Amino acid sequence: MAISLLVVLAGAVGMLLLLLTWFGGRTITPEIEDDLDPILGARDPMAIYESHGPFIPMPGHLKTRDQMVEWMIKELPKLTAEIANPRA
């Protein structure tokens, strides 16, 4: 009887340690509520992209997936080539 109680107690302690190991290392990411946050805040998105190099926005008249893919295949390479080789 005493041995079976020790086995149950050891199993319970082992499961508790396993749960603490599994969930103890995980952290909760804090919610950022800053107005100057570049992703979630009210800052101008174009200013973010301009600070990291050339940015080519997708035209607003493209509504369907096929139109967007066609623009990316035909027009976007021309625009990127112009940025890479500016005319003097």
C-alpha positions as CSV (number, residue, x, y, z in Angstrom):
1,M,0.0,0.0,0.0
2,A,2.8,2.4,0.9
3,I,4.7,1.6,-2.3
4,S,1.6,2.3,-4.4
5,L,1.1,5.7,-2.7
6,L,4.7,6.6,-3.3
7,V,4.3,5.7,-7.0
8,V,1.2,7.8,-7.3
9,L,2.9,10.7,-5.5
10,A,6.0,10.4,-7.6
11,G,3.9,10.4,-10.8
12,A,2.0,13.5,-9.7
13,V,5.2,15.3,-8.9
14,G,6.7,14.2,-12.2
15,M,3.7,15.5,-14.2
16,L,3.8,18.8,-12.3
17,L,7.5,19.2,-13.2
18,L,6.7,18.2,-16.8
19,L,4.0,20.9,-17.0
20,L,6.2,23.5,-15.4
21,T,9.0,22.7,-17.8
22,W,6.6,22.8,-20.8
23,F,4.7,26.0,-20.0
24,G,7.2,27.7,-17.7
25,G,9.6,28.9,-20.5
26,R,6.9,30.5,-22.6
27,T,6.4,34.2,-22.4
28,I,3.5,36.3,-23.3
29,T,4.3,39.0,-25.9
30,P,3.2,42.4,-24.6
31,E,0.7,44.4,-26.5
32,I,2.2,47.6,-27.9
33,E,-0.2,50.5,-27.8
34,D,2.3,53.2,-28.9
35,D,1.1,55.7,-31.5
36,L,4.6,55.7,-33.0
37,D,4.7,52.0,-33.6
38,P,5.7,51.6,-37.2
39,I,3.4,48.6,-37.8
40,L,0.4,49.2,-35.6
41,G,0.5,52.9,-35.0
42,A,-0.7,55.9,-36.9
43,R,2.7,56.6,-38.5
44,D,2.7,57.0,-42.3
45,P,3.4,53.6,-43.9
46,M,5.1,55.2,-46.9
47,A,7.7,56.8,-44.5
48,I,8.5,53.3,-43.2
49,Y,9.1,51.9,-46.7
50,E,11.0,55.0,-47.9
51,S,13.4,54.7,-45.0
52,H,14.5,51.2,-46.1
53,G,15.1,51.9,-49.8
54,P,12.9,52.0,-52.9
55,F,9.2,51.1,-52.6
56,I,6.9,50.5,-55.5
57,P,3.3,50.6,-54.4
58,M,0.8,48.4,-56.2
59,P,-1.7,50.5,-58.2
60,G,-5.1,50.9,-56.6
61,H,-7.0,50.0,-59.7
62,L,-5.9,46.3,-59.5
63,K,-8.7,44.4,-57.8
64,T,-8.5,40.8,-58.7
65,R,-5.6,38.3,-58.2
66,D,-5.2,37.9,-61.9
67,Q,-4.8,41.6,-62.5
68,M,-2.2,41.8,-59.7
69,V,-0.2,38.9,-61.0
70,E,-0.3,40.3,-64.5
71,W,1.0,43.7,-63.2
72,M,3.7,42.0,-61.2
73,I,4.9,40.0,-64.3
74,K,4.7,42.8,-66.9
75,E,5.0,46.2,-65.2
76,L,6.9,45.6,-62.0
77,P,10.1,44.3,-63.7
78,K,10.2,47.5,-65.9
79,L,9.8,49.7,-62.8
80,T,12.5,47.9,-60.8
81,A,14.8,48.1,-63.8
82,E,14.3,51.9,-64.0
83,I,15.2,52.2,-60.3
84,A,18.3,50.0,-60.7
85,N,19.5,51.9,-63.8
86,P,18.3,55.5,-63.5
87,R,18.5,57.5,-66.7
88,A,20.9,60.4,-66.6
